[in-house]
Amino acid sequence: MTLAARFIPFLIALTLAVPAAADTAADVDKHQQVAELIQLHDLNTSVSIGNYYLKQESLLAIRSLLARMGREDKLGPDWNPSNATWKRAEDMLLQSTIAKLAADFTSLDWLRPQWQALSESEFSVEELDVLLSHFRSDVGRKQVKIVDHTISTHVMTTLSFSGKLREVRGAEEDRTRMQHFWNKEDDEMRFSIDDATNYEGTRFALSPLGKKYFVSAILKLTGIVNRRLDELAGALPQEVNAQAYQVRPLLEEFKSGRG
């Protein structure tokens, strides 16, 4: 076999390998770009709204369980939310429930992979370059806040209009925290469209890429957050009931006359 004949297969293999390597590099670049884009956002207000709702649902599930246990054990009318032993039982169940919700919702560890996958499928490397460049500018940072605030507003509106937000004793601090975050975010995201320095912001918002990003980030991301809240709230009664063994000794204490 001549040298040329031996060299041709090598050239073919090299030619096939280069596009594959380029694709891999592009995938890595896009993954990093999306990670950086996500880092520019702050969903603390949406999280505080979700925490308030889940705290409310946790308290309702816990009180339903304690009332049912009281009926089954024939504890009588003194077994109620104003009783000190009930309160201890409620606090015990609430502590473990909130700790689990911190991992399942508050941390946002569940959201980042979905957000990453959504953005990687929606935007090209070139579009992500434009988005990162714009959102790192002064007016761009304002528009990131607008996106974040619109997400939180949609999360709040969905819960409110569906009648899911209620006044539940014990969730007052969470409601105050939620209102603080929402009002602060509302103040920080405002800017004048008549200010000449905000021309680039208006131009971006009206551009095809700007509209595409707002639809992706606001509508699709809000849907993901709301579905997560529905799933977690729906599972709370069963999860709380599974923890009944924790407070059984307190009910026995109450029955013995020391409650």
N, C-alpha and C positions, 0 to 999 in steps of 0.2 A: 504493500500500500504506500502510495506516495505521501509526502508531507502534506500536500494540499488536501488530499483525500481524508487524512487524519484530522485536519484542522477544521474542515467544514462542519462536522457534527458539533464541535465546540462552539463555533460561531452561532449555529442554530440555537443551541442551549442557552447561550448568553443572551441572544435576542429575545428569547421567550422569558428569561428571568428578569430582564430589566423592567418591563411593564408591571410585573407582579411586585417587584421591589418598590416601584414608584407608587403603586396603589396602596401598599402597606404604609409607606411614609405619609401619603395623603390622609389615610385613615387616622394615623397617630396625630397629625397636625390638626385635623378636624376635631378629634376628641379633646385635645388640649384647648382649642379655641372655644368649644362649647363649655368646658369646665370654667374657663376664664369669664365667659359671658354670664354664666350662672352666678359666679362670685360677685358680680356687680349688683345683683338684686338682693333685696332685704325683705323677706316675707314675715317679719316679726308681727305685723298687724294681723295678717291672715292667721298666723299661729295663735295669737292671743284670742281671736274670735273663736277659732276651733277649740281652744282650751276651755273657754267659757262654756261653750255648748256641751263639751264632753264632761266637764265638771257638773253641770246641771243634770245631765243624763245619768252620771254616776251616782249622784245623790238620790235621784228618784229611784234608781234600781236598788240601791242599798236600803232605802227606807221601805220599799216594797218588800224586800226580803225580810227585814227585821219585823215588820208588821205581820207577815205570814208566819214566821217562826213563833211570834208571840201568840197568835191564834192557835197554832198547832199545839203549843205547850200550855195553853190556857193560862197565860200570864195576867190576864185581866186588864182593866183600863189604865192602871198605873204604868203599864209598859207602853210608853209613848216617847216621842222625840224630846220632850222636856226632862225626861228621867236621866239622871247622871250615868247610870249603867248603859242605857241605850246610847247615849252620846259617846261613851267609850267604845262601844261596839261599832258605831257609825264611823268614828275616827280611825279605828283599826282597819276596817274594810276600805275606807276612802284612801288611806295611805298606800295600801298595796295596789289599789286600782289606778291611782294617779301615777304611781311609779311605772306601771306597765304602759300607760298612755304616753308617758314621757318618751319611752322608746318607740312606741308604735305610731306616734303622731308628732309630738313637739320637736323631736330631734331633726325631723325632715330627712332622716336617712332613707326612708322609704320612697321619698319623692325624687331625690337627686338622680337615681338611675333612670327613672321614667322621663324626667325632664331632659336628661342627657340624650336618651334615645330619640325623643321627640324632636329636639333641635337638630340632631345629626341627620335625621331623615328629612327635615324641612328645608335646611339651608346648605348651600354649597360652601366650599372653603373661601371662595371669593366674597360671597355674601357675608360670611362670618367676619372676614377682615374689615368690611365696611361697617358692620354693626359694632365691632369692638372699638374701632377708631372713633365712631360717632359717640357711643355711649361713654367714652372716656373724656370727652370734651365737657366744658361747663354746662352747655345747654343739653347735651346728651345725658348727663347725670340727672338733670331735672326730669328728663323724659323717662329715665329708669324709675324714678320715684312715682311718676304718673302711672306707669305700668303696674308697679307694686300696689299703689293705692287703688287702682281700678280693680285689680284682682281681689283685694280685701273687701272692696265695696260689693263686688259680685258675690263673694262668699257670704257676707252679711245679708245681702238682699235675698239670696236663695234661702237662707235659714229663717229670715224674718217673714217673707211672703208665704212660706210653707207652714207657718205657725209653729216652728220648732223651737224658737227662743221664748222662754218663759221666765217669770220671776220665781226663783227657787231660793229659799233661805239657805245660806251657807256658801253661795256663789257670788256674794256681793263684791269681794275683793277682786275676783276674776273679771267681773263686769267693769269695775272701775279701771283695772289695768287695760282692758280691751279699749275702753273709751279714751284713755290717755294715749295709747298707741295710735288710734285712728285719728284723733284730733291733731296730734303732732305731725303725722304723716300728711294729713290734709293741708296743714300750713306749709310744710316744707316743699310740697310738689307744685305749688302755685307759681306761675310766672305770666308776664304780659306778652300776648302775641303781637302787640303793637310796638314793643321794644325792638329797635333795629338790630340789636345784638342777638335776638332770638330768631333771626331769619333762617339760620340753618336748621333750627328745630322745626319750624313750620315746613320747610322744604322736605325734611326727612319724613315728617308725619304724613305728608301728602304723596310721598313717593311710593311706588309699588312695593319696594322692600320694607318701608316703614309700615305700610298697611298690613303686609304679610306678617311682620313680626308682631304687631299688636294683636292680630287675630290668633296667631299661634300662642303667644305668651299669655294673653288674657283669656280668650274663650276656652282654648284647649286645656290650659293649666288650671283654670278655675274648675273645669269639669273634673279633672283628676283629684283636686283637693276635696271637692264636694262629695265625690264617690267615696273617698277614703273616710270622710266624716260619717257618711251614711253606714258604711260597713262597720266602723268601730262602735258607733252608737247602737246599731242593731245587735251587736254581739255582747254588749255590756250586761244585760240581765242574766244571760247564761253564765258569763264569766264571774259575775258577782255571786250568783247562786252557788257556784263551785267553791267559793271561799267561805261558805257558811260554817264549816268546821272550826274556823279561826275564832268565831265569837260564841261558840257553843258553851265554853266555860263561863262566859259572862252571863248567859241566860240562866245557867245553873246557879250562879251566884245570886242573881235576882230572885229566883224561886226560893232559895234558902232564906230569904228575908234580909239579905245584906245588900240588895240593890238600891 
